[in-house]
Amino acid sequence: MFGLAFGSLWNRRFLAALTILSIALSVALILGVERLRNEARNGFANSASGIDLIVAPRGNSVQILMATVFGAGSTGTGLTWDTYQTVEALDQVGWAVPMQMGDNHRGYPVIGTERSYFDHFRHSGGQMLEFAEGRPFGAGESEEAVIGADVAERFGYGIGDVIVNAHGLGDVSFDMHDEAPFEISGILARTGTATDKMVFVSLAGFDEIHAERTPPEADPFAAESIAAAPDAPAQDVDHEGADGHDAEAEHGHDETHADGEDHDDHGHADESHGEDDHDHADDAHGDDQEDPHDHAHEPDQINAIYVGLKDRRAILGLQRQLTELRTDPVSAVIPAVALAELWSITGTAERAMLVMGWAVALAGMIGMIVMLSATLETRRREFAILRSVGATPGSITGMIVTEAALLMAGGILAGLALLAAATALANPVLSARFGLSLPLWIDVPQDLGILLGLFAAGLVAALIPAARVYRMTLADGLSIRL
């Protein structure tokens, strides 16, 4: 029966090829949608797997997650450094890393953070960040940058190359910071997460970008009125910005935290521990690495804080405690909960794509039924000859089912080949824009179940023309209708 079925399909190879193509398209679409959905979910989960809480200005949890972890959008207003110190000093907090955002490098997000980010951040179920080349930016170093694997690959960057960042998010650049270039000190190994598409600089470097921007000119009428005042002291003119040489007032004194080295000299990094000024000065000139709360630079504002807990069982209590902070109104976001909210938003689109895939599969099976049924009348002589040489109605029915099985098997194999080719073409784009990389071949536990389900559905659909053939062969025998 197998040889007869194959020969019969070969005689109708054009129609058979069209049927196989429709089945192949349905297989590729169903598996492609499923892989894209799973890889997107895994990529999102892996990117935020090592963060217990994200503290940011009060807002929507999904927006905060997308802005901080994936560099898409912004958190709105900023947090004061006092808020960061308050969070860092909480008993339940094991580590806290400040984050600054709002700049981009040729469309890739620029993150201002501390060197400890590379020690505490985890991805893909707890893996540490590793360097493919180079090292992290130096402690207190404001002119070095670390880039992700995708950034290095996209632009061909290497250690020692100089890059310039711009103000703005995504591909929108409002102001190029040519006056504050960065030298690449390290390139991160590929993680398959959003980290591959980021550029990291120190807090001091992030602030220095904006501090070195040329300040707007002072109002000439205001300056003239101040200068015309007979009793106006000289320092008032300087304070209003009339004197263009007052760079120190424009960029900030020691209290404005514009120079990270001044903080080390005055020991401001340890003020949150309640020590006196003399002890602070001694600690600042000592071993800074031993104190986890010692910071080389303290910016006026940050955008978010990554928090790791000593005991994750305290996460809900700490979340409630953080929402009651008096320093700033904040939201404490649990990444897993925010991801669940994101999936509930995108779930409708995912289901729509899956329904579309199964609809295409159904259309392919209907096409197979139509092809098999449409040729039954022209094949009645063939069936009669088979009966004359001893074939039973059941054997002829089995031949029709065998033909359907060959069509389904050919469609599945063609669909896998089509999916592999489409994946190979789409992976560079998906990796560059979304940090996703789809597998070329089937995932045995998951994809095999879908393929077996499609094959079984095709055999069930073939029972419709097979039942008709069975009735025809019983009625016709050797007689041929003219």
C-alpha positions in Angstrom: 0.0 0.0 0.0 2.9 2.4 0.7 4.3 2.0 -2.8 0.9 2.4 -4.4 0.1 5.5 -2.3 3.4 7.1 -3.2 3.0 6.3 -6.9 -0.5 7.7 -6.9 0.7 11.0 -5.3 3.5 11.2 -7.8 1.1 11.0 -10.6 -0.7 14.0 -9.0 2.5 15.7 -7.8 1.5 19.3 -8.6 -1.6 19.1 -6.4 0.3 17.2 -3.8 3.1 19.8 -3.8 0.5 22.6 -3.2 -1.0 20.6 -0.3 2.4 20.0 1.2 3.2 23.7 0.9 0.0 24.7 2.8 0.8 22.2 5.5 4.4 23.4 5.7 3.3 27.0 6.1 1.0 26.1 9.0 3.7 24.1 10.7 6.2 26.9 10.4 3.8 29.5 11.6 2.6 27.5 14.7 6.1 26.5 15.8 7.5 30.0 15.0 4.9 31.8 17.1 5.4 29.3 20.0 9.2 29.7 19.9 9.0 33.5 19.7 6.6 33.5 22.7 8.7 31.2 24.8 12.0 32.9 23.9 10.6 36.3 24.7 9.3 35.1 28.1 12.6 33.4 28.9 14.6 36.4 27.8 12.5 38.7 29.9 12.7 36.4 32.9 16.5 35.9 32.5 17.1 39.6 32.4 15.5 40.2 35.8 16.3 36.9 37.5 18.8 38.3 40.0 16.9 41.3 41.2 14.6 41.1 44.2 13.1 44.6 44.1 13.3 47.6 41.8 12.8 50.9 43.6 11.8 53.8 41.4 9.7 56.9 41.4 6.1 56.0 42.0 4.5 54.8 38.8 3.3 51.8 36.8 5.2 48.6 37.7 5.4 47.4 34.0 6.7 50.7 32.9 9.3 50.7 35.6 10.4 47.2 34.7 10.7 48.0 31.0 12.6 51.2 31.7 15.1 49.8 34.2 15.7 46.3 33.1 15.2 46.6 29.3 16.1 50.2 28.7 12.7 50.9 27.0 11.1 54.2 28.2 11.9 56.1 31.3 10.9 56.2 35.0 9.8 59.8 34.9 11.1 61.9 37.8 14.2 61.0 39.8 15.0 59.9 43.3 17.3 61.8 45.7 20.5 60.3 46.9 19.0 60.4 50.4 16.5 57.9 49.2 19.2 55.6 48.0 21.1 55.8 51.3 17.9 55.1 53.2 17.2 52.0 51.1 20.8 50.8 51.3 20.8 51.1 55.1 17.7 49.0 55.7 18.4 45.8 57.6 16.7 43.5 55.1 18.8 44.8 52.2 21.8 42.8 51.2 22.9 45.1 48.4 21.6 48.1 46.5 22.9 49.5 43.2 21.8 53.0 42.0 20.9 53.5 38.3 20.8 56.6 36.1 19.1 56.7 32.7 18.2 59.1 30.0 21.1 58.9 27.5 21.8 56.7 24.5 24.7 55.6 22.3 23.5 55.3 18.7 20.1 54.0 19.8 21.4 51.8 22.7 20.6 52.8 26.3 23.3 54.3 28.4 23.2 53.3 32.1 25.0 55.2 34.9 25.8 53.0 37.8 28.5 51.9 40.2 31.2 49.3 39.8 29.3 47.0 42.2 26.7 46.5 39.4 28.9 43.9 37.8 29.4 42.1 41.1 25.7 41.9 42.1 23.7 41.7 38.9 22.6 38.2 37.9 20.9 36.8 34.8 19.6 33.5 33.4 18.9 31.9 36.8 21.8 33.3 38.8 24.7 33.6 36.4 27.2 36.4 37.0 28.2 38.9 34.4 31.5 38.0 32.7 33.9 40.1 30.6 34.8 38.8 27.2 37.5 41.5 27.1 38.8 44.1 29.4 37.6 45.1 32.8 34.9 47.2 34.6 35.4 50.9 34.7 37.6 52.1 37.5 36.3 53.2 40.9 35.6 56.9 40.6 36.7 56.8 36.9 34.4 59.2 34.9 35.9 58.6 31.5 35.5 54.9 31.0 32.6 52.8 29.7 31.6 49.1 29.6 29.6 47.9 26.6 27.4 44.9 26.0 28.1 42.2 23.4 25.6 43.4 20.9 26.9 47.0 21.0 30.4 45.8 20.4 29.4 43.5 17.6 27.1 46.0 15.9 29.7 48.8 15.7 32.9 46.7 15.8 34.1 48.3 19.0 37.2 47.1 20.9 39.0 47.9 24.1 40.4 51.5 24.0 37.9 52.8 21.4 36.3 56.2 22.2 32.6 56.6 22.1 30.3 59.6 22.5 26.8 59.4 24.0 23.7 61.5 23.3 20.9 62.8 25.4 17.6 61.1 24.7 16.0 57.6 24.7 16.0 55.0 21.9 16.9 56.4 18.5 16.0 59.9 19.5 19.1 62.1 20.3 18.5 65.6 21.4 22.1 66.6 22.2 25.4 64.9 21.3 27.8 65.1 24.3 31.0 65.5 22.2 32.6 67.3 25.1 32.5 64.2 27.3 33.8 61.1 25.4 34.3 57.7 27.0 37.0 55.1 26.5 35.8 51.5 26.4 37.4 49.6 29.3 35.5 46.4 29.0 33.2 44.3 26.8 30.7 42.0 28.5 30.3 38.4 27.4 27.0 37.6 25.7 24.2 36.8 28.0 21.2 36.7 25.7 19.5 39.4 27.8 18.9 43.1 27.5 22.4 43.7 29.1 23.9 42.9 25.7 22.4 46.0 24.3 23.5 48.5 27.0 26.4 50.9 27.6 27.5 51.3 31.2 29.3 54.3 32.7 30.0 55.4 36.2 27.7 57.8 38.1 30.4 60.4 38.0 30.8 60.0 34.3 27.0 60.2 33.7 26.8 63.4 35.7 29.9 64.8 34.0 28.2 64.5 30.6 25.5 66.9 31.7 27.7 69.1 33.9 30.0 69.9 31.0 27.2 71.1 28.8 27.4 74.8 28.0 25.0 76.6 30.3 22.3 78.8 28.8 23.2 82.5 28.6 22.0 84.7 31.4 19.2 87.2 30.7 21.0 90.4 29.6 18.3 92.6 31.0 18.6 91.0 34.4 22.4 91.3 34.3 22.2 95.0 33.4 19.7 95.7 36.1 21.9 94.0 38.7 25.0 95.8 37.5 23.2 99.1 37.5 22.2 98.7 41.2 24.6 100.8 43.2 24.5 98.6 46.3 24.7 95.3 44.5 27.6 93.2 45.9 29.9 91.5 43.4 29.0 88.0 44.7 25.4 88.5 43.8 26.3 89.1 40.2 28.3 85.9 40.3 25.5 84.0 41.8 23.1 85.0 39.1 25.4 83.7 36.4 26.3 87.1 35.0 30.0 86.2 35.3 30.8 83.5 32.7 34.0 82.6 34.6 32.2 81.3 37.6 32.5 77.7 36.5 32.5 76.5 40.1 29.1 77.9 40.8 27.7 76.6 37.6 29.0 73.1 38.0 28.6 72.8 41.7 30.7 72.9 44.9 31.6 70.0 47.0 28.0 69.9 48.2 26.6 69.4 44.7 28.6 66.2 44.3 29.9 67.1 40.8 33.4 65.9 41.6 33.8 62.4 42.9 37.4 63.0 44.1 36.2 65.8 46.4 33.9 63.4 48.2 36.7 61.0 48.9 38.8 63.9 50.4 36.0 65.0 52.7 34.6 61.6 53.5 31.0 62.3 52.6 30.4 58.7 51.6 30.2 57.5 55.2 27.9 60.3 56.6 24.9 58.0 56.6 26.5 55.9 59.4 26.5 58.8 61.8 30.3 59.1 62.3 32.0 62.4 63.1 33.9 64.5 60.4 37.3 63.4 61.7 36.5 59.7 61.4 35.0 60.3 57.9 38.2 61.9 56.7 40.3 59.0 58.1 38.0 56.4 56.4 38.0 58.2 53.1 41.8 58.0 52.9 41.8 54.3 54.1 40.6 51.2 52.3 37.5 52.1 50.5 36.9 48.6 49.2 36.1 47.3 52.7 33.1 49.5 53.3 30.1 48.5 51.2 28.4 51.8 51.9 31.4 53.9 50.6 30.6 55.7 47.3 33.1 57.5 45.1 30.4 59.8 43.8 27.0 60.8 45.1 24.8 62.4 42.4 21.9 64.7 43.2 19.4 62.4 41.5 19.1 58.8 40.3 16.4 57.1 38.4 16.1 53.7 40.1 17.7 51.3 42.6 18.3 47.5 42.1 17.9 45.8 45.5 19.0 42.3 46.6 17.7 41.0 49.9 19.4 39.0 52.6 16.3 36.8 53.0 13.7 36.8 50.1 11.0 35.8 52.6 11.0 39.5 53.7 10.2 40.8 50.3 6.6 41.6 50.8 7.2 43.4 54.2 10.0 45.4 52.7 7.9 46.3 49.7 5.2 47.8 52.0 7.9 49.6 54.1 9.4 51.2 51.0 6.1 52.6 49.8 6.0 54.6 53.1 9.4 56.3 52.7 9.4 59.9 53.7 12.3 61.0 51.4 10.5 60.4 48.0 7.3 58.7 46.9 8.5 55.4 45.4 7.3 52.2 44.0 9.0 48.9 45.0 8.5 46.6 42.1 8.9 42.8 42.3 10.2 41.8 38.8 8.3 38.5 38.7 5.0 40.1 39.5 5.6 42.9 36.9 6.4 40.2 34.3 3.1 38.4 35.1 1.3 41.7 34.5 3.1 42.1 31.2 2.1 38.7 30.1 -1.5 39.4 31.0 -1.3 42.4 28.7 0.3 40.6 25.8 -1.6 37.4 26.3 -4.4 38.4 24.0 -2.0 39.1 21.1 -0.2 35.8 21.8 -3.5 33.8 21.7 -4.5 35.6 18.5 -1.3 34.6 16.8 -1.7 31.0 18.0 -5.3 30.9 16.7 -4.0 32.3 13.4 -1.5 29.5 13.2 -4.0 26.7 13.9 -6.4 28.3 11.4 -3.7 28.0 8.8 -3.1 24.4 9.8 -6.9 23.8 9.5 -6.9 25.3 6.1 -4.0 23.1 5.0 -5.9 20.0 6.2 -9.0 21.1 4.5 -7.0 21.5 1.3 -5.7 18.0 1.7 -9.2 16.6 2.1 -10.4 18.6 -1.0 -7.5 17.2 -3.0 -8.1 13.6 -2.0 -11.8 13.9 -2.4 -11.7 15.7 -5.7 -9.8 12.9 -7.4 -12.0 10.1 -6.1 -14.3 10.1 -9.1 -11.4 9.9 -11.6 -9.8 7.1 -9.6 -12.8 4.8 -9.6 -11.3 2.6 -12.4 -8.1 2.5 -10.3 -10.0 1.2 -7.3 -11.9 -1.3 -9.4 -8.7 -2.8 -10.8 -7.2 -3.1 -7.3 -10.4 -4.9 -6.2 -10.0 -7.3 -9.2 -6.5 -8.3 -8.1 -7.6 -9.1 -4.5 -7.6 -5.7 -2.7 -10.3 -5.4 -0.1 -12.3 -2.2 0.6 -10.3 -1.9 3.8 -7.0 -2.1 1.9 -8.0 0.7 -0.5 -9.2 2.8 2.4 -5.8 2.2 4.1 -4.1 3.5 0.9 -6.0 6.8 1.1 -5.0 7.2 4.8 -1.4 6.3 3.8 -1.5 9.1 1.1 -2.7 11.5 3.8 0.1 10.4 6.1 2.7 11.0 3.3 1.3 14.4 2.7 1.4 15.3 6.4 4.9 14.0 6.8 6.1 15.9 3.8 4.4 19.0 5.0 5.9 18.7 8.5 9.5 18.2 7.1 9.1 21.1 4.7 7.7 23.2 7.5 10.7 22.5 9.7 13.1 23.4 6.8 11.1 26.6 6.1 11.2 27.5 9.8 14.9 26.9 10.1 15.6 29.1 7.0 13.3 31.9 8.4 14.9 31.7 11.8 18.4 32.0 10.4 17.4 35.1 8.5 15.4 36.6 11.4 17.9 35.9 14.3 20.3 38.8 13.5 17.4 41.3 13.5 15.8 39.8 16.6 19.2 39.8 18.4 20.0 43.4 17.5 16.6 44.9 18.3 15.2 42.6 21.0 18.0 40.5 22.3 16.3 37.3 21.2 17.9 34.3 19.6 15.5 31.5 18.4 16.7 27.9 18.1 17.1 26.6 14.5 16.0 23.1 15.3 13.1 21.6 17.2 12.8 21.5 20.9 12.0 17.8 21.4 9.8 18.0 24.5 7.6 20.9 23.3 7.8 21.0 19.5 7.5 17.2 19.1 4.1 17.3 20.9 2.8 19.9 18.5 4.1 18.0 15.5 2.5 14.8 16.6 -0.8 16.6 17.2 -0.7 18.0 13.7 0.1 14.6 12.2 -2.7 12.9 14.1 -5.2 15.6 13.1 -4.2 15.0 9.5 -4.9 11.3 9.7 -8.2 12.0 11.4 -9.1 14.4 8.6 -8.2 11.8 6.0 -10.9 9.5 7.3 -13.5 11.6 5.5 -12.3 10.7 2.0 -11.3 7.2 3.2 -14.8 6.5 4.3 -16.2 7.6 1.0 -13.8 5.4 -0.9 -14.8 2.4 1.3 -18.5 2.9 0.3 -17.6 3.4 -3.4 -15.6 0.2 -3.6 -18.3 -1.8 -2.0 -20.9 -0.5 -4.4 -18.9 -0.5 -7.6 -17.1 -3.8 -7.5 -15.9 -4.4 -11.0 -18.6 -2.4 -12.7 -17.6 1.0 -14.0 -20.0 3.9 -14.1 -19.9 5.8 -17.5 
